[in-house]
Amino acid sequence: MSWNESTDCCTWDGVTCDMLTGHVSGLDLSCSKLNGTIHQNSSLFQLHHLQTLNLAFNFFNVSVIPSDIGRLTYLRQLNLSGSSFSSKIPTEISYLSNLVSLDLSFSWCELDQKTFETLLQNLTNLEVVSLSTVIISSPIGINMSSSLRYVDLEATNLLGVFTESFYLLLAYMDLSHNLLNDTIPSWVFNIPSYEYLMLDHNRFSRLDVADKLKTNPAIKVLDLSHNQLSGPVLRSLENLIFHIIRYHGRVAKSLSQVLRVLLLSSCELKDFPYLLRNLKKLQILDLSNNKIHGPIPNWFSRMRWDSLQYLNVSLNSLTGHLEQLHQYNLRILDFKFNFLQGPVPSSICNLSSLELLDLSRNNFSESIPICFGSMAELLVLDLRKNNFSGSLPPLCTQSTSLTTIVLNGNQFEGHVPLSLLNCHRLEVLDVGNNAINDTFPAWLGTLQMLQVLIFKSNRFHGPLSPCQTKFCFPMLRIFDLSLNEFSGSLHAKVFDNFKSMTKLDGSDKGEIKYMELHNVGIYDIMYKDSVRLVIKGQDIELERITTIMTAIDLSSNHFEGVIPKTLKDLGSLWLLNLSHNNFKGDIPTKLGQLNMLEMLDLSWNRLAGNIPRELTRLNFLAVLNLSQNRLVGLIPQGLQFDTFSNDSYIGNLDLCGPPLSMQCRTSDPSHVPQPFEPEEEEEASL
């Protein structure tokens, strides 16, 4: 309403004007929190001289892309990526004959086959097309404009068989996550301009390369993972690699441009590809989730890949020893889920750039090399479920980079090493299921980033002493000391500093996030932190840990005395398990304030008195176990309590009322519902 002819919009953020004519030539409103609907009569379509329009990453309310977009005939760049448009992409987009770059990726749109063909055939200036996740559901056999250099058709429901009519002069082609099947033909590799070729996550069953290559492909990145390749795939690959090397050897002054990335995950491979001997410039090699069995070949162990930074041979059936490694620039080394045995070679300590080492779920034995404690760049050390023995390694003797240490499921003994005090960035420490014999190391509370602490199933003993420092375990969210020999009363101040359990992080705003490490090294991967917890009486592995998950498990120890009422302050607590101890006294009524609690297990103790009616306020409570105690009186009813069965209460001989068959005797005062009463003051420090 305040617009007038003197308004100069050319100074506004996101607005670009032609310096000679004054016409608006560019409009960039990406990531601007726009929402609603763009109507057909929008003044946007009166900007007839617009050459660049970027509305990416807004929220247009799952509305339709207006057909009037076709009026902006001067457009050279159009980006509507990730802006929550829906329905069909209008045919009028194919009228934009001056387009050089078109990005409609990550929308909920559909593109009919005719418009799709017109876009790729008739827009003769088009160089870049990104339609990732747009539903096309079209056969793959389409001719394309010779101007195209970059085409991203990932996850677009493309189907059928590769045909030579799909001839491209591209540097980058992504056809991953589609329904393409049958054979990857040799002509695909006869296109000399290809540098990036992504054909992963399809249904290809054969690779037809042998003796049919006419030219020398320039491929640098090749992804054939997650297909159904079988037959003489290695011979075909070997022939392909030979031609790639020959091409680069002729064109380049050195072999520095030879294939850098080779992704062969989930390709039914049974052996290490012998062709790898020729790929001395590899940076990324993924052979995971295949059927490779037997010992690691000597020739593979002796390979000196000076450029190799990522090596993943996980989820195979490798046996024998892991020999000395010579890939000194490795940043990620992943051998999990194999059958490797014997000691870990000390040569790993020479990998000075290593950030992630995952040797979990093998049969490695003996002690861990002491030099692991001085690997300066190491972020993740995962050695769970092996047969390692001896003392826990003195990690972080010189390094403070480690964020995750998982040694669960081995045969470690002795004490928790004091060197862990130097792990200032540590977020996860899991040494559960070992034979560690120590008292509770309260000094770990000084690690300000620690979020997950697992001591489960060891030989820890003595009291659970509170910290002596002001800021103690401030970020701790998962605390599992179950199946140990801890004893004594729980001090009222033990939980005082568990600040991350007192309330939900308001910054999350309901969004579920996970503990994981993004973009490790040069490869876009994620290491997902995982944990095993007892849920509903079963030991369950949670493959991902949400940042709002909070749990305390002190079960199967020798704790005694009363349950501290200070637990009431842990308002975000999700799981509380104090079962199989010697707690006595009443169930604190203030546990009814734990309004996020989903699992409460107080079974197999010596608790007495009534079940507090305040517990019926726990709206999210899905699992309740109060069995095998000395509780009396009427079982409260209402809300979640109406869903619990007899199993929640068995072994309490003086409980009565539904769901138990025993009726309450109204003449017995202990069986009469009691009114809410304020509790006595918090217990004093013990």
N, C-alpha and C positions, 0 to 999 in steps of 0.2 A: 504493500500500500504506500510505502514511502518512496517508491521508485520515481525518478524523474530523469529528464534527458541529461542532466549534468552528472548523474551517477557514473563513476568510473570504476567498473568492475574489474578492469585489467590489473588492479593492484591486489585483488583478493587472492587468498590462498587457493591454490589448485586451478587458477584461471590463467591461461596463456593467450595473448593476443598477437595478431600480426602487427608488426611495428609500422608497416606502411599504411595498411587499410584501417587498422583499429578493430577489425573483426575478431571475434573469439575463435581461436583456432585449436585450443586444447582445454579439456576439462578433466581434472584428476580429483575425484572425490572418493578414492579408495580408502578403506578402513576409517570411514567417517561416521559410523554408527547411524547411517541413514536407514529408515524403515518406512513401511507403507507400500503404496502402489504407484507406479508411473503410469499416468493416464494417457490416452491417445492424444488428447488436446494439450499435453504438457508443453510449456514454453521451451523445454529442452529441444524439441524438434524444429524450433524456429532458428536454431543456431546453424544455419545452412552451410557455413564455412568451416564447420568443425572438422578437424583432421584427426584428433586424438580424443577418445572418450574412455575413461577408466572409472568404472563404478564397482570395482572388485571388493569383495569382503565387506558387504553391507547386508542388511536384511530387508528384502523387498517382499516380505510377508507371503512367500510362496505364491507370488502373483505371476502373471503372464508377461513375457517380453513383448512390449507393444510392437505391432506391425509397422508403425510409423518410423521405426528405426531405419527402414529402407529409404526414408527421405534424406538421410544424411549422406548424400552421395559422394562427398569429398573425404569421407572417413578413410584413414589409412591404418589406424590402430583402434581396435575395439576390444575392451576387456571387461567382461561381466562375470568373471570367475568368483565362485564361492559367495554369491549374493542372494541365494535362496529364491531364485526364479523357478517356476515349474511349468508344467504343460508342454505343448509343442513349441519348438523354436520356429518363429515365423519364416515363411518362404522368402519374405522380403529381405532377409539378411543376405540372400544370394544376389540381390541387386547392387550390393556395395562393391562395384567393380574396381574401386581403387584400393581396396583393403590389401595391406601387406602383412598384417598380423591380426589373428582372431583367436581370442581365448574365451571359451565358454565352459571351461572345466569346473568340476566340483559343483554342479548344479543338479537340480532334480528334473531336468528337462528331457524331452524326447526329440529326436531329429529324424524326420521321415527320410526314406531312402532317396527320393527324388531330390530333395533339398541338399542332402549329403553329397550326392553325385554332382549336383550343380556347383556346390561350393568348391569341390576338389578339381573339377574339370574346367570351369568357365572363368573363375576368378584368376586371370592370368598374371596378376601382380602378387598373388598370395605366396608368401614365403614361410610363414609360421602358422600352424594350426594346432591348437590344444583343445581337445574335446574329451579329456579324461573324465570318466564316470557319466558322460551323457549317454542316454540309452539310444543306440542306433539300431541294433538288431538287424544288421544288413549283411549280405554276403560280402566277402573280402574282395572279390574280383572287380575292382573299379579303376579306370584310368585316371591319372592325376595330372594336374598342370605341371609343366616342366620347371616352373619357377619355385616350387616347393623345396624347402631345405630341412624343415623341422616339422614332423608330424607326431603328435601324441594322441593315440587312440586307446589308451589303457582303460580297461574295464568298461567297454562300450557295447558289449554283447555281440561283437563281430563274430561271424560264424562261417563255417564252410572250409574249403580247401584253398591254400595258396595257389593262385594262378599267375601266369606270367603277364597278364594284363595289368597286374598291380605293380608295374615297373616304376621305380622311383629314382630320382636323382637326389637322394637325401643324404645329409650328414648324420641325421638323428631320426630313428624310427622306433616308436614304442607301441607294440601291439600286445603287451602283456595283459594278463587277467581277462582273456576272452575265451571263445569257444572254438578256436581254430584247431583243425584236426588233420589227420593223415600225415603227410610227409612235408618236412622242410626241404624244398627243392634246391638244387645246386644253383639255379639262376639267381636266387636271393643273394648269394655270395659273389656273384659276378658283377654286382653294382659297385663300381670302384670308389664311389664317394662315401659309402657308409663308414662312419667312425663309431657310432653307437647303435647297436642292434639289440633290442629287448623283445624276446619272444617267450619269456617265462610265463608260467601259470596258464598254459593252454592244454591242448590234448594231442599234441604232436606225438607220433609214435615212431617215426623214422627220420633219419638225417641223411639226405641223398647228396653227398658231396664227392665221393671217390671218383677220380679220373674225369670229372665233368667241369672243372673250373677253367674258364677261358681267359679270365683276367686275373689280376692280383688284388684282392680286396685290402682296403686300408683300415680294417676294423681295429679299434682300440678297446672297446668294451662290448663283450658278448655275453648275454644272459639267456641260457637255455634251461634254467632250473625249473623244477615243478612241471614237468611234462611226463609223457609216458614213453620216453625214448627207449628203444630196445634194439636188439640185433647188432650189427657191426658198427655201432655208433662210434666206438673209439677209432676204428680205422678211418671213418669219415672225418672225424675231428682232427686226426693226425694229418690227413691230407689238407684240410682247411688251414691248420696252423702252419704247415709247410709253405703254403702259398702266401699267407699273411707275412711270414718272415721274409720270404723271397721278395715280396713287394717292397717292404720297408728297407730291406738291404739294398735294393736298387735305387729307391727314391731318396732315402735319407743318407746323410754322410756317415751315420752310425746306426746301430740297432736301437737307439734310444726311444724310437716311436713304435716299437713292437708291442703286441697285445699286452695291455696292462691289467685288465680285469677279466677273470674267467669264473663264471658262476655255474656250477654243475650240480647244485643241490637237487636231491630227489629225482635223479635221472636213472635209477636202477643200475648204477655202476657196480661192478663186482671186484674191480681191481683199480689200483692207482693208474691213471692214464699215463702210459709211457711217453706220450707226446710232451709231457711236462718238462722233460729233459731239455727241450729246445726253447723253452719260454723263460729265458734268463732275466727278463725285465718285468716279470709279473709284480704287481703291487697287491692285488687282491685275489685270493684263491679260495673258493668255497666248494668243498666236496662233501658237505654234510648230508645226512639222511639218505645214504645210499646203502648198498649191500657189500661194501668192501670188507673183506675178511682176511684173517691171517696176520702175520707180522708186517710191520712197516718195511717196505723194501729198502735195502742198503742204499741203492742209488738215490732214493728220495731223501733219506736222512743226510746224505752227503751233499745234496744240492746247496749251492751257495747263491741264493737269490738276494742280491744286494739291495734290491728295491722292495722286496716283499714286506708288507706291513700288516696284512690280515691273512691268517691261515685258520680255516675252520674245517676240521675233519670229524666233527661230532656225529653222534647217532649212526655209527657203523658197528662193525664187529671186529675191530682191531685187537690183536693179541700180542703177547711178547713184551719186550721192553721198549721204552721210549729212548732212542739213542741220543747221542750228543747233537745239539742243534747248532746250525751255522747261519741262520737267518737273523743277523744281528740287528736289523732295523725293525723287527717285528714289534707291533704295538698291540696286536690282539692275537692270542693263541688259545684255541678252543678244541679240546679233545674229549669233551664230556660224553658220557654214555657209550663207552667202549669196554674192552676187557684187558686193557693194558695193565702190566704188573711190574713188580720190582721197584727199585728206588727211582726217584725223580732225578734226572741228570743235573748236575751242578752247572752245566753250561747254560741253563736257563738264566742264571744270574748274570750272564754276559749280555743278555738282551736289555740293554740299558734304557731302551725306549718303551719297554713293555708297560701297557696300561691295564690290560685285562688278561688274567690267566685263569682259565677254567679247565681243571683236570678232574672234575667231579664225576662220581658214579663210574669208577674204574676199580682196579684191584691193586693200586699202588701201595707199597709197604715201606717199612723202615722209617727213618726220621726225615723231616723236611730240611733241606739245606739251610744252614744258618744265614747264608748270604741273602735269603729272601728279605731279611729285615733291613737291608740297605738298598733296595731297588727303589730309586728315587721317584720314578714316574708311575709306579704301580697304584692303580685305583681300586681294582677288584681282584681279590684272591678267593677263589671258590674251589675247595678241595674236599667237599662233603662226600660221604659214602665211599670211602676207600679203606685201606687197612694200615694207615699211618700209625706209628707208635712213638714212644719216647715223650719227652717234654714238649709242651707247646712252644712253637718257635718264638724267639725274641723279635717279634715284628716291630717295625718303626724304630729300630735302633738309630737310623740316620734319616729316615724318611717320614714325612708327615702327610703324604698324599693319599693313603688308603682311606677309602670311604666304606668298603664292604669287606669283611673277613668272615668267611663261612667255612668252618672246620668240623661241622656236625657229622656224626656217624663214623668216627674213627676209633683209635685206641690210645688217644693221648692221655697222659697222666701228669702228676706233679701239680704245680701251682700256675695261677694266671700270671704271666710275666709282667713285671713292672714297666717294661719298655712300652707297653700299650699307652702309657701316659703321654707318649709323644705323638700318638695318632690323633692329632687335633681335629682332623676332618672326618673322623670315623662316624658313620651313621648306623651301620649294622655290625654287630658282633654276635656270632652264633657258634658256640662251642658245645652245643648239646650232644647227648649220646656219646660220651667218652668216659674216661675213668679219672677225671681231674679230682684231686683230693686237696681241698683248700677251704678257707673260710670266705665269707662274702667280701669281695674286693670293693668296699664302698668308695675307694679312691677313684673308681671309674666314673663316678658322678661328676668329676671335673671335666669330662669330655662333653663340651657344650653342644655338640651336634648329634650325639648318640640318640637314636630313635628306637632301635630294636636291640634288646639284650636277651639272649637265650642261653641259659645254663642247664637246661632240662637234662635229667637222667645222667647225673654224675655222682660224685661223692663229696659234694660240698656239705659242710657241717657248721655247727655253732649258730649263734643268734644272727638275725638280720639287723645289723647295726645301722642306724641312720647316719647320714653324712655329717661331717663336721664343718663343711663349707657352706657359704651363703647360697651360692647357685649350684645346685646339685641335681643332676639328671633333668635339666629343664625341658629337654625335647623328647624325653622317653615316652613311647606310646605302646610298646609291646614288651612286657616284662614277664619272662617265664622261668621260674625256679623249680618247677615241678620235679618229682621223682628224685629227690636228694635226701639229705639227712639234717636239714636245718632244724633248729630246735629253739625253745624259749618263747617268750611272749613277743607279739608284734608291737614294737614301739609305736606310740601314737604319732610320732613325727616322721616315720619312715616315708609316708606318702605326701608330706607337706610340700615338697619341691617338684612334684610331678606336674609342672605347669601345663604341659601339653595335654594332660588328661582332665584338666579342670573345666575346660570349655572347648567347643569347636572353634577352629580357626575361622574367624569371620571373613577372611579374604577369599575363602573357597566358594562362598555363596552357593553351596549346594552342588558345585561341580566336583565330580569324582576324579581325583588325580591319583597317580600311582608312583611308588618309589621305583625309579628306573634311571638308568644312565643313558642319555641320548648322545648320538653322534660320536661314539667312541672312535678315536683315531680318524682315519680318512674315509671310513665306510659308514653309511647311515644305518647303524644298528642300534639296538637297545638291549642293555643287560637288565633283566627284570629281577628285582629282589623278590625272593619267595620265602615262605616260612611254614612250618608244620605246627598246628595247634590242635588241642583236643576240643572238638566241637560235637555236641550231642553224644558224648562218650566215645567218639571215634577219633583216631589220630588222622587228621586230614591235612594234606599239603595245599596251601593256598599259593597258586602259581604267581600271583601278583599281590602286592600289599598296597592297599589304598592309604592315602595320607591322613584319612580320618579314622582308620581302624585303631582302636585302643583296647588292650587286653592285659589282665593280670592273672597269672596262673601260679599259685603257690601250693598246688595240690600234692598229696603223697609226700609229706614231710612229717616233722614231729612238732609243729607249732602248737602252742597251748595258750591258755589265758583267753581273754575276750577278744572279739572281733573289733578292731579299732573303729570308732565312729568317724574318724577323719576320712574314711573312704567315701563318705557322703559328698566330699568336695570334688570328687573326680567326675564331674558332670557329663563328660563325653565318653565315659567308660562303656565299652561294648560287650566285653566278656569278663566275668569275675568268677574264678574257680578257687575255692578254699577247701575243697573236699579232701577226705582221707588225712585229717590231722586230729588234734586233740583240743580244738576250740570248745569252750564252755560258755555258760551264761546265755543271755537272750540274743536273738537276732536283732541287731540295732534297727529301730524303726526308721531311722534317718536314711537307711539304704533305699527307702522309697523316693528319695530325691534324685537317684541316678536315672533320670528319665530317658537316657539313650540306651540303657542296658537291654541287651537281647538275650544274654545267657547268664544264668546265676546258678552255681553249683556249690552248695554248702553241705553236701551229703557226707556220711561217715565221720561225724564229729560227736561231741557230747552237748550239743546245743539244747537248751530247755526253754520252757515258757511257751507262750502263744506265738503263732505266726502273725506278724504285724499286718494289720489291714492296710497300712500305708503301702505295702508292696503291690496292692492292686492298682496303684497309680501308674505302674510301669507299663505304659501303653505299647512298647515295642518288645516286651519280654516274650520270647518264643520258646525258651528252654528253661525249665525250673526243676532243680533236683534238691529236695530237702530230706531225702530218705536217710534211714539209719541214724537218727538222732533221738532225742528225748523230748520232743515237742508234744504239747498237749492242747486240747481245746478244739474249737470249731475252726475248720479250714475256711478262710475268707473266700468270698465269691465275688464275681463281677469282672468284666472286661477280660483280660488275658487269662485270669485264673479259671475262667469257665472252660478253657481249652486244655487244661492239664489233666493227665490221667492218674490212675492209682500209683504208677511208678514214681511219680514225683514225691510220694509221701510214705512209701512202705517202710516198715521198721520203726515207725513212731507209734508205739502201742496205744498211746492215749490221745491220738488225733481222731476226730470224728467228723461226720458230715460228708456231703458229696465232694469228690467222687468216690470216697470210701463207702463201703457198705455199712460200717458201724454208725449207728445213729447217736446223736448227742443226748445225754441225760440232762434235762434242764435243771434238775435239782443239784447237780454238781456245779459249783461256782466256776471251776476251771473250764467248763464247757459252755459257758455263757459268753457271748460276744462282749468284749470290753470296749468302752469308748476310747477315742484318741486321748492320750495323756502326754503332756510335755515330758521329754526325757530329762534325766538328771544332767548336770553339766558334763562337758567332755571329760573323759578320764584324764587324770594327770599323767605326766610323762612317767613311763615305767622305768 
